[in-house]
């Protein structure tokens, strides 16, 4: 997948037009595993809000171990929406390290 297509999708996700935002999100969701590095970079740059939550959702959708440090860091934060997607991402990874992070965060995954 080309970086240019990803950048166009990100522009759409930042649009004021709801339809364009959804189109950008849908494109990236279909290709999230190909863009995990770019998604993590965008997540790190995005300060807050809906787009940051969407990015973490997309990172979770990618199911990449590369995202484990991102999920672990989010678990230490206070944004419940982000914590939800971090937990979901760790559950999707279902690796020993991901399970350890879930345990560190406090027990049963859906009890957060």
C-alpha positions in Angstrom: 0.0 0.0 0.0 1.3 3.4 -0.8 2.0 6.2 1.7 0.2 8.6 -0.6 -3.1 6.6 -0.3 -2.7 6.5 3.5 -2.0 10.3 3.6 -5.2 11.0 1.5 -7.2 8.8 3.9 -5.8 10.7 6.9 -6.8 14.0 5.2 -10.3 12.7 4.8 -10.4 11.6 8.4 -9.6 15.1 9.4 -12.3 16.6 7.2 -15.2 18.6 8.5 -17.4 16.5 6.2 -18.8 13.5 8.1 -19.0 11.3 4.9 -15.4 12.0 4.0 -14.2 11.2 7.6 -16.0 7.9 7.4 -14.7 7.1 4.0 -11.1 7.7 5.2 -11.7 5.6 8.2 -13.2 2.8 6.2 -10.3 2.8 3.8 -7.7 2.6 6.5 -9.7 -0.1 8.4 -9.6 -2.3 5.3 -5.8 -1.9 5.2 -4.9 -1.4 8.8 -2.4 -4.2 8.9 -0.5 -2.6 6.0 -0.3 0.8 7.7 0.3 -0.1 11.4 3.6 1.9 11.5 2.0 5.0 10.0 -1.0 4.6 12.3 1.2 4.5 15.4 3.1 7.6 14.2 -0.2 9.5 13.6 -1.5 8.4 17.0 1.6 9.7 18.7 1.2 13.1 17.0 -2.6 13.5 17.6 -3.2 15.4 20.8 -6.7 14.2 21.8 -10.2 13.7 20.7 -12.2 11.5 18.3 -9.4 11.1 15.7 -7.0 9.8 18.4 -9.6 7.2 19.5 -10.2 6.2 15.8 -6.5 5.8 15.3 -6.2 3.5 18.3 -9.2 1.5 17.1 -7.4 1.1 13.7 -4.2 0.1 15.4 -6.1 -2.5 17.4 -7.7 -3.7 14.1 -4.2 -4.2 12.6 -3.4 -6.9 15.2 0.3 -6.2 15.2 2.7 -6.9 18.0 4.4 -3.6 17.0 1.5 -1.9 18.8 2.0 -3.5 22.1 4.0 -0.6 23.7 1.2 1.8 22.5 -1.5 -0.3 24.1 0.5 -0.6 27.3 1.1 3.1 27.6 -2.6 3.9 27.0 -3.6 1.5 29.8 -1.7 3.8 32.2 -3.8 6.8 31.1 -7.1 8.2 32.2 -9.1 8.3 28.9 -11.6 5.5 29.2 -12.3 5.4 25.5 -8.7 4.9 24.7 -8.3 2.3 27.4 -11.2 0.4 25.8 -9.4 0.2 22.5 -6.0 -0.6 24.2 -7.7 -3.5 26.0 -9.3 -4.6 22.8 -6.0 -4.4 20.9 -4.3 -6.5 23.6 -7.0 -9.1 23.5 -6.8 -9.3 19.7 -3.0 -9.8 20.0 -3.5 -12.7 22.5 0.2 -13.2 23.1 1.9 -13.9 26.4 3.1 -10.3 26.6 -0.3 -8.9 25.7 -1.9 -11.1 28.4 0.7 -9.9 30.9 -0.2 -6.3 30.1 -3.9 -7.0 30.6 -3.1 -8.6 34.0 -1.0 -5.7 35.0 -3.9 -3.4 34.2 -6.1 -5.1 36.7 -7.7 -8.4 36.0 -10.5 -9.5 33.7 -10.3 -7.6 30.4 -14.0 -6.5 30.3 -14.0 -5.4 33.9 -12.0 -2.2 33.2 
